[in-house]
Amino acid sequence: MMDTLKIPVLAAPLQGVTDNVWRMAQHEVFGGLDAYYAPFMRVERSEVRRKDLRDVDPGRNQGITLIPQILACQPDHALMMVDALQQMGYRRIDINLGCPFPPIALHRKGAGMLAYPELAEELFKALASVEEVEYSVKMRIGWDKNDQWRDIVPLMDIIKPVNIAVHPRTGKQQYKGELDMEQFEALLAASPWPVVYNGSLRTIDDIRQIIERYPTLAAVMVGSGLAANPGMFAPDAVPGDYRRFHDMLVDGYTEQLNGGEAQLVRHLQDIWQTFLPGTNRKLFKAIRKSRTLDQYENAADAALNDVENALSAKPEEDNPDTLL
Ligand SMILES: Cc1cc2nc3c(=O)[nH]c(=O)nc-3n(C[C@H](O)[C@H](O)[C@H](O)COP(=O)(O)O)c2cc1C
């Protein structure tokens, strides 16, 4: 918990970004989070994806509180994942009812399940049959209607979640359009479960405002804001920390990705889609255009130099929130 906020701060899962390499680098260089949610794991061809299991392997997540997340429609798939996670020692598991990606949601998984309370009920019943595991839920307000949560939240009595993290959009909205704060408020008032707010928190000030507006929140969850500025909760961060964080990613992915240089470069380029969005456009383009690791490293080096110079030039009393 960041002292000045007086509320737990959770790192949202971002598939393709906040994996174990990113989490370890963020934790070691900046920190400030109370727990990290892992991007969802799933069953493919009747097996829990190995890549997903490796990502939550406790050996690769040392020193942090990690909450693994499962995405499933079929109860047997969900149970397979819960069993694998229990064997790794996990006792707290998050259920994804929020993923809006059409290939997933149209199979009634993630946010897609919010339109099918009968399927959610079956899933919850199966999960509740497992002993010694507690659940949380990460959800949206609905799939194609903004009040579908009204049929889903009461069903959670079956699993009695530790909390529910709510992103106040429908699945159909994906990540665009207005946040529906009216429905969020109605959900917050109606929920018997502690509620975590998640959506567009980009600065410490945004968090302060949301806590002030909703004092009953159990925690806040930060996704793209933290991907953009992993030092968001590190008031003592120095400009060189962003380079150290970046270099840890390069080392971690060099070791972990086994698809050769091209895959490594593509992954690092993907990270820059959200990382340090204030990066000078020309330098960002050079990163995007690089084809070899050498080209990438030169381009990233120039971008990080620019970021460091910009940060060093700011007077010390500036709020670090506003720097990136
Ligand atoms: C690229 C990307 C990947 C995501 N992956 C997941 C995921 O694996 N599980 C999940 O529950 N939410 C996932 N989300 C949703 C985020 O966790 C979060 O709810 C959303 O980005 C809104 O919060 P924010 O405005 O703080 O980013 C993803 C979002 C994005 C943009």
Ligand as a Chemical Component Dictionary entry (heavy atoms), coordinates in Angstrom:
data_LIG
# 
_chem_comp.id                   LIG 
_chem_comp.type                 NON-POLYMER 
_chem_comp.pdbx_formal_charge   0 
_chem_comp.three_letter_code    LIG 
# 
loop_
_chem_comp_atom.comp_id 
_chem_comp_atom.atom_id 
_chem_comp_atom.alt_atom_id 
_chem_comp_atom.type_symbol 
_chem_comp_atom.charge 
_chem_comp_atom.model_Cartn_x 
_chem_comp_atom.model_Cartn_y 
_chem_comp_atom.model_Cartn_z 
_chem_comp_atom.pdbx_ordinal 
LIG C1  C1  C 0 -3.629 -5.566  -23.942 1  
LIG C2  C2  C 0 -4.556 -5.861  -22.802 2  
LIG C3  C3  C 0 -4.543 -7.112  -22.229 3  
LIG C4  C4  C 0 -5.417 -7.414  -21.151 4  
LIG N1  N1  N 0 -5.372 -8.663  -20.574 5  
LIG C5  C5  C 0 -6.208 -8.941  -19.537 6  
LIG C6  C6  C 0 -6.206 -10.221 -18.886 7  
LIG O1  O1  O 0 -5.439 -11.128 -19.208 8  
LIG N2  N2  N 0 -7.090 -10.413 -17.865 9  
LIG C7  C7  C 0 -7.963 -9.432  -17.447 10 
LIG O2  O2  O 0 -8.732 -9.648  -16.514 11 
LIG N3  N3  N 0 -7.958 -8.216  -18.019 12 
LIG C8  C8  C 0 -7.115 -7.958  -19.044 13 
LIG N4  N4  N 0 -7.118 -6.705  -19.593 14 
LIG C9  C9  C 0 -7.951 -5.641  -18.988 15 
LIG C10 C10 C 0 -7.139 -4.852  -17.947 16 
LIG O3  O3  O 0 -6.741 -5.687  -16.877 17 
LIG C11 C11 C 0 -7.958 -3.673  -17.379 18 
LIG O4  O4  O 0 -9.152 -4.182  -16.844 19 
LIG C12 C12 C 0 -8.288 -2.631  -18.443 20 
LIG O5  O5  O 0 -7.139 -2.309  -19.193 21 
LIG C13 C13 C 0 -8.862 -1.364  -17.818 22 
LIG O6  O6  O 0 -8.002 -0.841  -16.839 23 
LIG P1  P1  P 0 -6.953 0.361   -17.142 24 
LIG O7  O7  O 0 -7.761 1.494   -17.713 25 
LIG O8  O8  O 0 -6.294 0.674   -15.844 26 
LIG O9  O9  O 0 -5.990 -0.163  -18.172 27 
LIG C14 C14 C 0 -6.289 -6.410  -20.673 28 
LIG C15 C15 C 0 -6.281 -5.139  -21.256 29 
LIG C16 C16 C 0 -5.437 -4.857  -22.313 30 
LIG C17 C17 C 0 -5.457 -3.477  -22.909 31 
# 
loop_
_chem_comp_bond.comp_id 
_chem_comp_bond.atom_id_1 
_chem_comp_bond.atom_id_2 
_chem_comp_bond.value_order 
_chem_comp_bond.pdbx_ordinal 
LIG C1  C2  SING 1  
LIG C2  C3  SING 2  
LIG C2  C16 DOUB 3  
LIG C3  C4  DOUB 4  
LIG C4  N1  SING 5  
LIG C4  C14 SING 6  
LIG N1  C5  DOUB 7  
LIG C5  C6  SING 8  
LIG C5  C8  SING 9  
LIG C6  O1  DOUB 10 
LIG C6  N2  SING 11 
LIG N2  C7  SING 12 
LIG C7  O2  DOUB 13 
LIG C7  N3  SING 14 
LIG N3  C8  DOUB 15 
LIG C8  N4  SING 16 
LIG N4  C9  SING 17 
LIG N4  C14 SING 18 
LIG C9  C10 SING 19 
LIG C10 O3  SING 20 
LIG C10 C11 SING 21 
LIG C11 O4  SING 22 
LIG C11 C12 SING 23 
LIG C12 O5  SING 24 
LIG C12 C13 SING 25 
LIG C13 O6  SING 26 
LIG O6  P1  SING 27 
LIG P1  O7  DOUB 28 
LIG P1  O8  SING 29 
LIG P1  O9  SING 30 
LIG C14 C15 DOUB 31 
LIG C15 C16 SING 32 
LIG C16 C17 SING 33 
# 
